[in-house]
Amino acid sequence: MTTVWISPSATSFSCLCEPCLEAARRSGLLFADALMRASVRGSIPATADVSSRRCAAGHEIVLRRIERPASLPHHDDRQLALS
């Protein structure tokens, strides 16, 4: 099952079905073809906190709203550190 987190104000979504992407990878499909096959788009009522859809292959995709995180109170030098 794929879970997609959407913003509080979203009324539409576009995502990729992870099981479809994995199946395409295993079968050796070209990346562009895999993206087309795994693409899922739709709408969600503004009042729904959780909803679900199915991709063309029937895999369940759960849509969940999430609040935006609060801004950082001050700059943290570790934010830009690359390992």
N, C-alpha and C positions, 0 to 999 in steps of 0.2 A: 504494500500500500504506500502511496506517495502522499506526503502532507505538504501543502503549500500555504505559506504564511502570507496574508495580504494586509494591506493598510486599512485603518478604520474607515476611510472614506471611499474605498474601492467599490465599484459596482460592476466591474468586468475584470477578467483575468486571462492570462496566457501563460502556460507552463508546459513542461515536458513530463511525460510519463516515464518514470525511471525503469520499470520492468520492460517497457517497449524499447527503450534505449539499449538496455542490456541484451535483449533478444536480437536486436539489430546488430549489435557488436559481435555477438556470437555467430551470427549468420554471415558476417562479412560484408554487410551493406555499406555503401559509401556513406560518409558522415552526413552529407546533405540529405540523402534519402532517409537516413535514420531520424534526422530532425523532423522531416515532414511526417513520417509515420508516427512519431511520438508526440507531436504537437497537439495540445488540448487548449481550446479557448471557449469562453462562455461568459455569462453574466451571473451576478450574485446580488440578491436584494440587499440594500443598504442596512436593513434591520437584522440580517442573519449574521450571527457570530460564528456559526459552524455550518458548513454545507458539504455535500459530496457530489461528485460527478464521476462518470466513467469515460475512459478513453475509447477509441474505436475498437480496441481489442477486448474491452470489458474490464480492465483493471480499475479499481477504485482509487479516486483522488479526493482527499479530504482538504477542504479549504477552511482555514481558521484565521480569524482576525487577530491582530496583535497591535497593541499600542506602541507608538514610537518610543524608543528609549529617551530618557531625559538627557539633555546636553551635559557634557562634562563640566564640572564647576571651574576647573582650571586646566591649563595645558599640562600634559604629562609627557616628558621627553621619551618615554618608552613607547608611545603611540607610533612613532615614525621609525623605530628601530627595526632593521632587517637582519635576520639571522643567516 
